[in-house]
Amino acid sequence: MRALSLFAALLLVGCGGDTTPVPGPGNAAPAPKPPPAPEPEPEPEVDFDALDDAGKKAHLMKVGKEVYMTGGSGGVACMTCHMADGKGTPGAFPPLVGQKEHMGDCTKHAKIVLDGMMGEITVDGMKYNGVMVPQKDLLKDLEIAAVITYERNSWGNDYGDCMPSDVATARKSAE
Ligand code: HEC
């Protein structure tokens, strides 16, 4: 009898005082749950080095647009300052359209993005003296190569591609 009441007490504790009737012959069976929605397919990892030149360019442009618009895996979205159309904000954030001289070659361009930029510069006859945040600890080489390739080939720019190996070189020479 003692064991039985202990069992009853445990049962009560176990139920947490819930008084919902136990499903039985008198109660309707719970409705069957709908099958879970299929998980979205994860994007396949791209083996960048295995792509041909056209494939590499297409991949860099796709990832580069993401980084530019959203900041990629941990960076700051470039469009916040340089605007979605690359035209910047006159007097505050310089344009990226038609700026080959400022961007320079791929390694110089990579250094700007890796280390950021500050100090007075003149772009299209307008002075800028702002601060651009360094991205070197925030983005991977492939993402930096991608965003640079995107800038160099968008909004009418046609300044060639940048590869992750170029960014790795820029990283080394910046140390
Ligand atoms: C917080 C605002 C901000 C963000 C975010 C930002 N920049 Fe900048 N960027 C600037 C400013 C300000 C300058 C000019 C700095 C100066 O006055 O010396 C600049 C300069 C540049 C330049 C050289 C000048 C020119 O007009 O070509 C490049 C290239 C550039 N940024 C690319 C990028 C890229 C790529 C990203 C994203 C990874 C980015 N920026 C994110 C503010 C920003």
Residues whose N, C-alpha, C, O or C-beta is under 5 A from the ligand:
A	BS01	HEC	V76 A77 C78 T80 C81 A92 F93 P94 P95 L96 Q99 H102 M103 I112 V113 M117 M118 G119 E120 I121 V123 Y128 N129 G130 V131 M132 V147
